[in-house]
Structures are given as structure tokens and as C-alpha cells.
């Protein structure tokens, strides 16, 4: 450094003088650099006040710089925050979840004649009992369209409904105190379908949040959730094994789930459009599926009969007309099934291969007009009831296909109709406006 200073740091007019007789150079004094400012004098930009950092104790035997200590303190603060309990992401910390239990599901507060009649029906003594109470009534609770209804097979006073308002309701229909018994808000989007388990203790629902959810009716709590990569349009329990259920969705995927393991055990693939409906045969060996073929231009895929175990389709060109079918139903005793067509009629098919359609018999006094209109058989199979776009319920004779009667139920479209499993001539219906009516 001194050599560089001697070479470049001395101006020409300050070169050293040579002393006479001494032969020595005069030593030049190197100018001292400006004193360094202490760190405390450096400019610090104004900052908003922040809580002081808490530094962890320094490890013994080694110097820890200030920067290192700051990093360690930040890591310690992050770990403390992560370990603190957080509220659910979809809830505000001050928001409380309302209990789904709003009434009783017991039959103890039913009118005595209805309670006695239901008990007699279960024991096969229906002829010795009668009902004098008026069975027709309205159930108010949904804020928008109701998509599906089903009576409980084991508890005849309970009715389940699924709505576009993201709720599943359970109604104690003829209760003298509180008709609405449960309100489940498990889904994050509109609910499309709802089904009772065979024992009547659980309820399965599906919807536009790409999930199916199982709830315990008595406890009023969700017990299982089955997530999918598609909007789940329809669900059905297997008739012989209540641990299995079938789901169909917007991507055309059909999946058989096992509730005991919470997983898909079989999948049925055929490149279908959105699934509109599914239905198991009485023996549970086959099932029907109806899909939207409006974009694929392959009308033979509109209705397909599947083998449950082999996962292969058994049908080819069951329904070749240029309409989609919103609903498919097996007859409760005969070897046939019906399909609700967007052509404003119900077609009937043989349930034996090659599953031919009966071209000389159809039920065609009601209208569909693009609504997801459903139809159902009575428990004895003698009648078919169908909703309609004009808000009426149409009752047809199964054998002759004649119109038996017509009931004006709603101002807007009647979406679903469900016969009571035990009481003859009692039917529940729901509308596009969110109304539910029971006729009997």
C-alpha cells in the first residue's frame, strides 16, 4: 500500500528534495483519512413503530451476530403463530354454526290415528286401521327451488328434501308442534339429490360443491364426506347393501362408493355427457343411467344399462330419439322401466335384453319443457305420477297409460313427485319456487 502511495499519491510539485551532503530523502507525511462516523450517526429512514423483537438466548461458546439473532427471532415468532389454533377458514371467528336440530323426529306428537295407521302398516294390519285426519298440507322452509324429495322407508312420518338454497331439510310431516325437524347446511353450494339409508338413520346428499355427504339424522351431524372432481348430480344406495352407493356427475363419471372405507370401489367409463339420473334394478345386479347427449350427437348413449360387477354396458341403442331423459325408474315388480323424455312424454322399455322400447304405449299429457322433471311409481306399481312444467301433478294408469287425474299443485313447475311408501294415495311434491305440498 505504501509503494502505491509513493508512486501515485505524491503530486509533482511536492517531490522530495535532496539534502546537500546528507544523501537522504525527506520523509513525507501521509494525510490521514477522514474519521469514520459511528454507526449511530448513520441516517435511519423513518419507520412505523413496530413491536420490539424478542431474541432467543445466545448459544454459549460462539458469537451470534445481530443479523443472525433477528433471523432466529423471526423463525421463532412464525412457529408460535403456526401452533396457535385457527378458526375454520369459511367461518368468521365470531360466527357460530347453527344446530341442524330445530324440531323432533319422533312420532310421539303425531295425531293418534296417523300414528296407529303407520304402526299397523308396518305390521301388515292396514285393513284394521283408518285415518280421519286431513293429510294434505304445505311445508314452507326452502328459499329457492327444491330438486329432490324422498320419504323414509322405515319412518313413514319423515320426508327429506334437497334445495338450491344449499340446505337439506327433514320434515316431521304431520307433527302437531314443529314440522321442520332438521336443517342441514353441510354443502357449500346447491344440493341436487337426497336419499335415505335403508335403516332410516342416515341421509345421503350430493350437490354442486363436488361432494356427497352422509349425516346422522338423530344426532344432527355430518359423519362422512366423499369428494369428487365433478358436480355430483345424482346418488342411489344399493338395494341389497346399504354400505354402497352410486354417484353420477357433470363429467359423465359413474362411481360406486363403499361407505365403510370411504373410497371408490368401481368406476364405469364410457365417455358420457353429464349424468342426469341413475337407478338400480330390484336385484342390484344392474343399474340404469341417463346422460345428456346434446353435445355429443350420439343419441344411443342417452340411456345405458350397466352390469354392476363387470363394469360393462349391457345395452346398445336403447333410446335412439333425439331427446335427453331427465329421469329413469324401474317398475317395483314388473320387468320394465320408464324414462322421462324431454319430448314431453314418458317412454316404457323392457328390462330384458335387448331392452326394447314399447312404441305403442307412452304417457304424454304433461310437459317437461327443459325442467328436470321427475316421475315415480306407486308402491303397488299401478300408477305413475309425474311432475310437469305447468305446476300440475299427473297420475297415469301404468297398464293402460290413461290419465287418471290431474292436481294443480303450484304456480311454477312441479319438479319431483314421491309416493308415500305405506299410506296409499299420499304423494309429496316440490316446485321450482321452493314450495313443498303433500296431497292425500
Residue pairs with C-beta under 8 A, 6 or more apart in sequence:
5 30
9 30
10 28
14 28
16 25
16 26
16 28
17 26
18 25
19 26
53 70
53 73
53 74
54 73
54 76
54 77
55 69
55 70
55 72
55 73
56 69
56 72
56 73
56 76
58 64
58 69
64 72
87 93
90 188
91 97
97 185
98 183
98 185
99 220
100 182
100 183
100 184
100 185
100 215
100 220
100 221
101 181
101 182
101 220
102 178
102 180
102 181
102 182
102 183
103 172
103 175
103 177
103 178
103 179
103 180
103 181
103 182
104 172
104 175
104 177
104 178
104 181
105 155
105 158
105 170
105 172
105 181
105 182
105 217
105 218
106 172
107 115
107 118
107 155
107 157
107 172
109 172
109 175
109 176
109 177
110 118
110 157
110 172
110 174
110 175
110 176
111 133
111 174
111 176
113 129
113 130
113 131
113 132
113 133
114 131
114 133
114 135
114 157
114 174
115 157
116 129
117 126
117 129
117 130
117 131
117 423
118 156
118 157
118 422
118 423
120 126
120 128
120 129
121 129
121 156
121 422
121 423
122 156
122 422
131 423
133 174
135 174
135 423
135 426
135 438
135 439
135 440
136 437
136 438
136 439
136 440
137 173
137 174
137 437
137 438
138 435
138 436
138 437
138 438
139 159
139 161
139 171
139 173
139 179
139 180
139 436
139 437
139 438
140 435
140 436
141 169
141 171
141 180
141 183
141 436
142 161
142 163
142 164
142 165
142 167
142 169
142 434
142 435
142 436
143 163
143 165
143 434
144 163
144 164
144 165
144 433
144 434
145 163
145 164
145 415
145 431
145 432
145 433
145 434
146 161
146 162
146 163
146 164
146 415
146 416
146 430
146 431
146 434
146 435
146 436
147 162
147 163
147 164
147 190
147 191
147 192
147 193
147 372
147 415
147 416
147 430
148 161
148 162
148 191
148 192
148 193
148 194
148 374
148 416
148 430
149 159
149 160
149 161
149 162
149 194
149 416
149 417
149 418
149 428
149 429
149 430
149 436
150 159
150 160
150 194
150 195
150 196
150 418
151 158
151 159
151 160
151 196
151 418
151 419
151 420
151 421
151 428
152 158
152 159
152 160
152 196
152 200
153 196
153 198
153 200
153 421
154 196
154 198
154 199
154 200
155 200
156 420
156 421
156 422
156 423
157 172
157 173
157 174
157 175
158 170
158 171
158 172
158 173
158 181
158 200
158 217
159 170
159 171
159 173
159 418
159 428
159 436
159 438
160 168
160 169
160 170
160 171
160 194
160 195
160 196
160 203
161 168
161 169
161 171
161 194
161 430
161 436
162 168
162 191
162 192
162 193
162 194
162 205
162 207
163 169
163 190
163 191
163 434
164 190
164 191
164 434
165 190
165 434
166 185
166 187
166 188
166 189
166 190
166 191
166 207
167 183
167 184
167 185
167 187
167 191
168 182
168 183
168 184
168 186
168 187
168 191
168 194
168 203
168 205
168 215
169 180
169 182
169 183
169 184
170 180
170 181
170 182
170 183
170 184
170 203
170 217
171 179
171 180
171 181
171 436
172 178
172 179
172 180
172 181
173 179
173 428
173 438
175 181
182 217
182 220
184 203
184 205
184 215
184 220
184 222
186 205
186 213
186 215
186 222
186 225
187 205
187 207
187 208
187 209
187 211
187 213
188 209
189 207
189 208
189 209
190 207
190 208
191 205
191 206
191 207
191 208
192 206
192 207
192 208
192 231
192 232
192 233
192 234
193 205
193 206
193 207
193 232
193 233
193 234
193 235
194 203
194 204
194 205
195 203
195 204
195 205
195 235
195 236
195 237
195 245
196 202
196 203
196 204
197 203
197 204
197 237
197 242
198 237
198 242
199 242
200 217
201 216
201 217
201 218
202 214
202 215
202 216
202 217
202 223
203 214
203 215
203 217
204 212
204 213
204 214
204 235
204 237
204 245
205 212
205 213
205 215
205 235
206 212
206 213
206 232
206 233
206 234
206 235
206 247
207 231
207 232
208 231
210 227
210 228
210 229
210 230
210 231
210 232
210 249
211 225
211 226
211 227
211 228
211 232
212 225
212 226
212 228
212 232
212 235
212 245
212 247
212 257
213 222
213 224
213 225
213 226
214 222
214 223
214 224
214 225
214 226
214 259
215 221
215 222
215 223
216 222
216 223
224 259
224 262
226 247
226 257
226 262
228 247
228 249
228 253
228 255
229 251
230 249
230 250
230 251
230 253
231 249
231 250
232 247
232 248
232 249
233 248
233 249
233 250
233 274
233 275
233 276
233 277
234 247
234 248
234 275
234 276
234 277
234 278
235 245
235 246
235 247
235 248
235 278
236 245
236 246
236 278
236 279
236 280
236 287
237 244
237 245
238 244
238 245
238 246
238 256
238 280
238 284
239 280
239 281
239 282
239 283
239 284
240 283
240 284
241 284
243 258
243 259
243 260
244 256
244 257
244 258
244 259
244 265
245 256
245 257
245 259
246 254
246 255
246 256
246 257
246 278
246 280
246 287
247 254
247 255
247 257
248 254
248 255
248 275
248 276
248 277
248 278
248 289
248 291
249 274
249 275
250 274
250 275
251 274
252 270
252 271
252 272
252 273
252 274
252 275
252 291
253 267
253 268
253 269
253 275
254 267
254 268
254 269
254 272
254 275
254 278
254 289
254 306
255 264
255 266
255 267
255 268
256 264
256 265
256 266
256 267
256 268
256 308
257 263
257 264
257 265
258 265
266 308
266 311
267 311
268 289
268 306
268 311
270 301
270 304
270 313
271 296
272 289
272 291
272 301
272 304
273 291
273 292
273 293
273 294
273 295
273 296
273 301
274 291
274 292
275 289
275 290
275 291
276 290
276 291
276 292
276 324
276 325
276 326
276 327
276 372
277 288
277 289
277 290
277 325
277 326
277 327
277 328
278 287
278 288
278 289
278 290
278 328
279 287
279 288
279 328
279 329
279 330
279 337
280 286
280 287
280 308
280 330
281 287
281 288
281 330
281 351
282 330
282 332
284 308
285 307
285 308
285 309
286 305
286 306
286 307
286 308
286 314
287 305
287 306
287 308
288 303
288 304
288 305
288 306
288 328
288 330
288 337
289 303
289 304
289 306
289 328
290 302
290 303
290 324
290 325
290 326
290 327
290 328
290 339
291 301
291 302
291 304
291 324
292 324
293 299
293 301
293 302
293 324
294 324
299 319
299 320
299 321
299 322
300 316
300 317
300 318
300 319
300 320
302 318
302 319
302 320
302 323
302 324
302 325
303 315
303 318
303 319
303 325
303 328
303 339
303 349
304 313
304 315
304 318
305 313
305 314
305 315
305 318
305 355
306 312
306 313
306 314
307 313
307 314
314 353
314 355
315 353
315 354
315 355
316 354
318 349
318 355
318 357
319 325
319 339
319 341
319 347
319 349
319 357
321 341
321 343
323 341
323 342
323 343
324 341
324 342
325 339
325 340
325 341
325 342
325 347
326 340
326 341
326 342
326 368
326 371
326 372
326 373
326 374
327 339
327 340
327 372
327 373
327 374
327 375
328 337
328 338
328 339
328 340
329 337
329 338
329 339
329 375
329 376
329 377
330 336
330 337
330 351
331 337
331 338
331 351
331 377
331 381
331 398
332 377
332 379
332 380
332 381
333 381
334 381
335 350
335 351
335 352
336 348
336 349
336 350
336 351
337 348
337 349
337 351
338 346
338 347
338 348
338 349
338 363
338 375
338 377
338 384
339 346
339 347
339 349
340 346
340 368
340 373
340 374
340 375
340 386
341 347
341 368
342 368
342 370
343 368
344 364
344 366
344 367
344 368
344 369
345 362
345 363
345 364
346 362
346 363
346 364
346 375
346 384
346 386
346 396
347 357
347 358
347 362
348 357
348 358
348 361
348 362
348 363
349 355
349 356
349 357
349 358
350 356
350 358
361 401
362 401
363 384
363 386
363 394
363 396
363 401
365 394
365 396
365 403
365 406
366 373
366 386
366 387
366 388
366 389
366 390
366 392
366 394
367 388
367 389
367 390
368 388
368 389
369 389
369 413
370 389
371 387
371 389
371 413
371 415
371 432
372 415
373 386
373 387
373 388
373 389
373 413
373 414
373 415
374 386
374 387
374 415
374 416
374 417
375 384
375 385
375 386
375 387
375 417
376 384
376 385
376 417
376 418
376 419
377 383
377 384
377 398
377 419
378 384
378 385
378 419
378 424
379 419
379 420
379 421
379 422
379 424
380 424
381 398
382 397
382 398
382 399
383 395
383 396
383 397
383 398
383 404
383 419
384 395
384 396
384 398
385 393
385 394
385 395
385 396
385 417
385 419
385 427
386 393
386 394
386 396
386 417
387 393
387 413
387 414
387 415
387 416
387 417
387 429
388 394
388 413
388 414
389 413
390 413
391 408
391 409
391 410
391 411
391 412
391 413
391 414
391 431
392 406
392 407
392 408
392 409
392 414
393 406
393 407
393 409
393 414
393 417
393 427
393 429
393 439
394 403
394 406
395 403
395 404
395 405
395 406
395 407
396 402
396 403
396 404
397 404
407 439
409 429
409 431
409 437
409 439
410 429
410 431
410 432
410 433
410 435
410 437
411 431
411 433
412 431
412 432
412 433
413 431
413 432
414 429
414 430
414 431
414 432
415 430
415 431
415 432
416 429
416 430
417 427
417 428
417 429
418 427
418 428
418 429
419 426
419 427
420 426
420 427
420 428
420 440
423 440
425 440
426 438
426 439
426 440
427 438
427 439
427 440
428 436
428 437
428 438
428 439
429 436
429 437
429 438
429 439
430 436
430 437
431 437
